[in-house]
Amino acid sequence: MTPLLPGDPAQLGEYWLAGRLGAGGQGVVYDAYDQAGRRVAIKVIRPELLEHAGARADLVKEVAAARKVASFCTARIIDADLDGPAPYIVSEHIEGPSLRTAVERHGPFDADRLHRLAVGVATALAAIHDADVVHRDLKPGNVLLGPDGPRVIDFGLARTGEMSQTTEGEFAAGTPPYMAPERLAGQRGGSAVDVWAWGAMMLYAATGRPPFSGDLALLRYQVAGTRPDFTVLAEPLRHLVSEAMSLDAEARPPARSLLLDLIAMNTAASGPGLSQGGLSGLLTSGSRAAGEVRPAADPAAEPAAPSPAEVAEAVYGRLSPEDQALVPSALLRMVRSDESAGTALREAATRDLVDGARDPAGVQRVLQAYTDAGLLVHTGESITLAGAALLRAWPRLRGWVEADRAALSVHHALNRAATAWHANGRRPDDLYRGTILDETVEWAANGRGPLRPNQREQAFLDASRARTRDLARRRRRVRGTIAALVAVLLAAMGVVVVQNVLGTRQRDTSAARRVAALANRTRAADPLTALLLSVAAWRIAPVAEARSAMYASLAQRERSAFRPGPVSGSARFDLSDDGTRLAVLDGGRFTLWDVTAGRPARAFVGVSGPASAIALSADGRRLAVAGERSISVWDAERGVRVAEFGEGAQRLAFSPRRLLLAATTAEGRVRVWDLTSQRPLAVGDATEVAFSADDGLMAATLPGGRIELRDWQGVLARLPGAALAFDPARRELAVRAGGEVRFWDLAARRWREPVLKGFGARALRFSQDGRYLAAYDGSHLALWSRNGTRLLSHPVGELVSGLRLGPGTLAFGLLDGTAVTLDVSDLTRPRTLAPGVEAGLIDPARRTVIVRRPRVEVWHLGGPERPAVLPVTPTAMALDPGGTLLAVGTAGPARVTLWNLTTGTKERTFPIKGASEVGGLAFAPDGTTLAVAPFQETVTPPANNWRDIQLWDVRRGVRTRTLNVPGGSGLTFRPDGRELAVNGVDGALASLGGAEPVTRPFGESADGVRAIAYSPDSTVIATGALAAGVTLWNAADRRQLAHLPLKGFGAVDVLAFSPDGRTLAVGGSNRVQLWDVAERAPLGSPAVYPAGEVVALAFDAGQLRWLRTDGTLGDQPATAAGVAAALCARAGRSLSRSEWDRLVPGTPYREIC
């Protein structure tokens, strides 16, 4: 591949171009990538070839002909756009050298490889000719030796029997050394010209040179008067090539006969496809035999030049873990959020990448490594990616962009504004204010991705916020002056103004409550509409009901519940493989619905007769329909029936590669059909059939709870069990056996760990990466990680369409045709530190998480993927308010060590006398005092093991006071520093101003108080206990204010108030719940995580973050504005005016998202 030249397009349709693969008489072939990152080859036809009359129409026929060719040893045509100014054809990208290159580099083929090459090319020709197509430019340069064998490419000269006669221009475009005599004589020629070229190519592969050479006149003379030397070939290939190169076109054998003779010579290639007869079996056998044309040890199997994505990944792999962590932020500064290849990149100033980086030298190393690899280009002081296609080609970079896409435009605008501000002398008029400042500050504080403000950008934001505060102070002074001047006027008009304001406010409040109630009523049936209504209610008036409704939508797993409109009782449904499309057949009309957008993607009519079942292929391009007496297969894009065969069925299922169809009758008989030959490959009694991703294996559930696993040669294993699913990598088969799910290793032919117990699955489905397994037991959906951790249990109705696990989603279809999509992105794409966390602390202001497992690990979010480890095994930990000093208590002997987290060094250690260990620690709000709870292991009851709490001066390392209060594992200072709360059976509130401590101020309980938190204004105390929920207390008089019952909580282990005191976060067992403190009402449903206990909670800048024992970090917006933004991002749209008028009548329309 060579780089794009000036004038080459960056994008053709949806495809982004990465480089040139070659250029020839017909045009240029480009290396490109589609939206999903799939690599393709695009041939752009030279405009002058389409100037004469009928040329474009002939090109349309050429492409249609090429798309009819079955994909056996050929490069499949994927797409085409023939109507634009630059017509192009998109085909499958084949990795590997051409036959010509392989022979030039490594010499002629030996007899065995030559035979397999002959089989592969003959297989391709048989498939091409079966579609009534003639290639007409078969040559060594048009045969690629791919990883699965030879592939014939470039149908640019293909013709069908219905096309026009050969033209002079068309003749000149051929390749004379491989042209048949009739083509050299200027005649049209049929499929026999390809057979001649096949023979000539075999001679080239055997000798390293074409059988004829010279100019056109000499070639005509040689072909007509001489015969090539066939003795270089071994029999029986010699005889076949001699026949193929007969001067009489009629005497040449058809490609199908050639293939049949070649396979007959190769008994190793014979198999079920050949024994069945028919072209499909023949092509299958030929494809298998040809797949071995390039053994692993053969020099021709050397990999081709790596793609940009492979180069990028190789560079990434060579970097240290510390430098790898710097790559995302560096590259994302060179990317825009635009969806066009021409505008997707931006030039970043080198100083912007280094300025403010944690490791400037590391950033320089990263930039140099990618520059040396040719992936970055420098222009003066700027740097950018060498091509936009890398954004699609490299999965890692594509993931970074998608994860941070919303932030790209925000950051790009911030970078431009900060640069202009700095260049213009930092003028105040250039600073942000208003909405754009609020949005940018929100992103800078809560952005999850690696893209962060650098020093200049942060200084710009800080200056903008300072100026906004200054302007606000000035406005207040001005308003005070104006107020005094217009007091008389306001007195005269005040009654009218107040009445108008109050009237509007009351109307908005009433409307907001009404819309919030409608959202709650709608949520179960239509989650997306309910989500938008809850945001609308909040935008109308920020009442408590609207806030609660938004949190309920945020907590709801259901992202959407799409119904395809009125359908009859005979309608049949099926979900696409990724769960984003719903196929509906009703009354002879087929409609494919876009579930996300809620509108039809395509439709056609003409499917006659009642249907008992339908199935949509994995790529959505084929629809199978089971009628009363037959099965029909339709092209779902064009609405054309392409096949009809067999008998009726009650269930249908395509294989992943769309080559096979399983049809189950009402009596439990299954037929597996070869869709190419329309012949049955297997027949038997079964209730369920599954295929491996490559169609090479089939598993069937037989009567009596048995599973039969087989390939197309025969039975491989018989296993006990029922429901089943292959993993995408063909490594294992998931099987439900009794009340558990087990995994069968397909290679080792044995059961593998783990066993998923306690779930009798009716249906199973792997995710595309094989890391997760979804299961349905008749009433609940479960999601498991492949290591055996149960992540989700969700109640559902009766499923009619199987499970579909997409990126971050779990979809399924119900009996009434509803397609439900669950959001499981927090489960399948979590930020996981390390398993086995015993305790933890979160400092969100510095994006730091400290865990005990059992040593202390300090993780910096957005930083290196490995933590800093302190060489200590703690019994208690506490972090100072500044986030830089960590107190660690240890045992044997008891002591406290202060660690500086900035330098990673010890600052001070002091012993705790009279104790065997330190059981609890807490810093005072000013960070100067440390409370220590000593614990002495004795034979006396545990309640007597706590010693009196000690207060230590942190700076001097001396004990300043001992409180007459036994300690506990949970110590909490009041925000004003005047009181210390202690958990435990005897829980206490110790006044630090000299008053006597109050013990058991919260009454009696079985195990005392487990968690305590003060509101930020020190007026409310929240306490949590085992199985008793949360209680709110008046901090002044210890009077109970409210009890918050917690359904499903086994224990309350951690509590945290939001900075404004309006929200209380409760963590315990395996869930997190938010409460509206003023309303004493829960905000949405709890976030439930079966995999781990919650050990830490923290609020920061509108976000709530938590840590679980499985090492997973969770977070969610904790302000109404943040929740509204998150819901709008999830919905991807706003309420339209028509929806607003229907759902929110009587209230002026407003844009809510």
PyMOL commands that set and color helices and strands:
alter all, ss='L'
color gray80, all
select helices_A, chain A and resi 47-50+55-67+99-106+111-130+140-142+168-172+176-178+181-184+192-207+216-225+230-232+237-244+249-251+255-265+267-269+272-276+278-290+299-301+308-318+321-324+327-332+341-343+350-354+360-372+390-393+395-403+405-423+428-430+434-446+455-485+487-522+527-540+544-555+825-828+844-846+942-944+1120-1131+1137-1143
alter helices_A, ss='H'
color red, helices_A
select strands_A, chain A and resi 11-12+15-23+27-33+39-45+77-81+88-92+133-134+143-146+149-152+159-160+348-349+376-379+382-385+558-562+572-575+581-586+589-594+599-605+613-616+622-626+631-635+640-645+651-654+660-664+669-674+679-685+688-691+697-702+706-711+715-720+724-726+732-737+740-745+750-757+763-766+772-776+780-785+790-795+799-806+809-814+819-823+831-832+839-843+848-852+856-860+868-870+876-879+885-890+895-900+905-911+917-923+929-935+948-953+958-966+971-973+979-982+988-991+998-999+1011-1014+1020-1024+1030-1034+1040-1044+1054-1057+1063-1068+1071-1076+1081-1088+1094-1100+1103-1108+1112-1117
alter strands_A, ss='S'
color yellow, strands_A
deselect
rebuild
show_as cartoon
